[in-house]
């Protein structure tokens, strides 16, 4: 009986996500309106996470609605660059200032691992550039042909022998078989180095 309910839940979610794809993609096209103090002490491999008070916060379980990974500092821009997967354009690079401006609450997390693992996670994430957004938000895969935001960040660490930064790595009714931004935030292998609410 439990597996039948789980299957029905997955089918319902897939149907809902398919219907809402254009609406969710449109959310990410808007320019950011929030202002936050610029974080200091950032390193490549750090994770930036945001909460949106709009539709996405109601569709994604947990408080946090989006996540990306800091990959390098662009001295010409005077800004860190974030690799993230968005419904509009898939895996792409964006300035940290742009990422921060889209969310009313933001945090930067550090993964409790070595700089070597962090640099390999960055390299893995960058090798996924150009892949499409993964609308299969009910599951996750390390080596995929597409990625949703938290799947990309989780897979980047998992693929290179880093810690599993999914707080609920198996099945749960709340997260199914997926990895949500909230699970990365809650995982024991990540810790907060910056937090701000606008």
C-alpha positions in Angstrom: 0.0 0.0 0.0 2.8 2.4 0.9 4.6 1.8 -2.4 1.3 2.4 -4.3 0.9 5.8 -2.5 4.5 6.7 -3.3 4.0 5.9 -7.0 0.8 7.9 -7.1 2.6 10.8 -5.4 5.5 10.7 -7.9 3.0 10.6 -10.9 1.1 13.6 -9.4 4.3 15.6 -8.9 5.6 14.8 -12.4 2.3 15.9 -13.9 2.3 19.1 -11.8 5.9 19.9 -12.7 5.3 19.4 -16.4 2.4 21.8 -16.3 4.3 24.4 -14.3 7.6 24.4 -16.3 7.0 27.6 -18.2 5.8 29.5 -15.0 8.8 28.3 -13.0 11.3 29.2 -15.8 9.8 32.7 -16.0 10.5 33.3 -12.3 14.3 33.0 -12.9 14.2 35.5 -15.8 13.3 38.4 -13.5 16.0 40.8 -12.3 16.9 40.6 -8.6 15.6 43.2 -6.3 17.3 42.2 -3.0 20.4 43.8 -1.5 22.8 41.9 0.8 26.2 42.8 2.2 28.8 41.1 0.0 30.1 37.9 1.7 33.8 37.7 2.6 36.1 34.7 3.1 34.6 32.8 0.2 36.5 29.9 -1.4 35.9 28.0 -4.6 33.6 25.0 -3.9 31.5 27.0 -1.3 27.8 26.6 -1.8 25.5 29.6 -2.1 21.9 29.1 -1.2 18.8 31.3 -1.5 15.2 31.5 -0.3 12.6 33.0 -2.6 9.2 34.2 -1.2 7.5 33.5 -4.5 6.1 30.4 -6.2 9.3 28.3 -6.0 9.2 28.3 -2.2 5.8 26.5 -2.4 6.9 23.9 -5.0 10.2 23.0 -3.4 10.2 21.3 0.0 11.9 23.1 2.8 12.7 26.7 3.4 15.5 27.1 0.8 14.6 27.2 -2.9 17.8 27.4 -4.9 21.5 26.5 -4.6 24.7 27.0 -6.7 28.4 26.6 -6.3 31.1 29.3 -6.2 33.8 28.4 -8.8 36.2 31.3 -9.1 36.8 35.0 -8.5 36.6 37.2 -11.7 39.0 40.0 -10.9 37.8 42.0 -14.0 34.3 42.0 -12.6 35.3 42.2 -9.0 32.9 39.3 -8.3 32.8 35.6 -7.6 31.3 33.4 -10.3 28.6 30.8 -9.5 27.8 27.7 -11.5 24.1 26.9 -11.1 21.3 25.1 -13.0 18.3 27.2 -13.8 15.0 26.3 -15.5 15.9 28.9 -18.1 19.2 27.8 -19.7 20.3 24.8 -17.6 23.8 24.7 -16.2 25.4 28.1 -16.5 27.7 30.7 -14.9 26.4 33.8 -13.2 28.0 36.5 -11.0 27.5 36.0 -7.2 26.0 39.6 -7.0 23.3 38.5 -9.4 22.6 35.3 -7.5 22.3 37.2 -4.2 20.0 39.8 -5.7 17.3 37.1 -6.5 16.7 36.0 -3.0 15.4 37.6 0.2 17.5 35.3 2.4 20.9 33.9 1.4 23.6 31.8 3.0 27.0 30.6 2.0 27.9 27.1 3.1 31.3 25.4 3.3 31.6 21.6 2.8 33.7 20.0 5.5 36.3 18.5 3.3 39.8 19.2 1.8 40.6 22.0 -0.6 41.6 19.2 -3.1 38.1 17.7 -3.0 36.5 21.2 -3.3 38.6 22.0 -6.4 37.7 18.6 -8.0 34.0 19.3 -7.2 34.3 22.7 -8.9 35.9 21.0 -12.0 33.1 18.4 -12.1 30.4 21.2 -11.9 32.2 23.2 -14.7 32.3 20.1 -16.9 28.5 20.1 -16.8 28.1 23.6 -18.3 25.5 23.7 -21.1 23.6 20.7 -19.9 19.8 21.3 -19.7 17.7 21.7 -16.6 16.5 18.4 -15.1 12.8 18.5 -14.5 12.9 15.1 -12.8 12.9 16.8 -9.4 11.7 13.6 -7.6 15.0 11.7 -8.1 18.7 12.3 -8.4 21.7 11.0 -10.3 25.5 11.7 -10.1 26.3 11.3 -13.8 23.3 12.7 -15.7 22.5 14.3 -19.0 20.7 17.1 -17.1 20.7 18.6 -13.6 18.4 20.6 -11.3 20.2 23.1 -9.0 20.7 21.0 -5.9 21.3 17.8 -7.9 24.3 19.6 -9.6 25.9 20.7 -6.4 25.3 17.3 -4.7 26.6 15.4 -7.7 29.7 17.6 -7.9 30.9 16.5 -4.5 29.6 12.9 -4.7 31.4 12.3 -8.1 34.8 13.2 -6.8 34.8 11.2 -3.6 33.6 14.0 -1.4 31.0 13.8 1.3 27.4 13.0 0.5 25.8 16.3 1.2 22.2 15.0 1.0 20.9 15.0 4.6 18.3 12.3 3.6 20.1 10.2 1.0 17.4 7.5 0.6 13.7 7.9 0.2 11.5 10.2 2.3 7.9 11.3 1.9 9.0 14.9 2.0 11.9 14.8 -0.5 11.2 11.5 -2.4 14.5 10.2 -3.8 15.7 13.8 -4.7 18.1 16.1 -3.0 16.5 19.5 -2.2 18.4 22.7 -1.3 17.1 22.3 2.3 18.8 18.9 2.5 22.2 20.4 1.5 21.7 23.1 4.1 20.7 20.6 6.8 23.5 18.1 6.0 26.1 17.5 8.7 29.0 17.9 6.2 28.1 21.6 5.4 28.3 24.6 7.7 27.3 28.2 7.5 30.0 30.9 6.8 27.5 33.7 5.8 23.8 34.3 6.4 21.7 37.4 5.6 18.0 38.3 5.2 17.1 41.4 3.3 
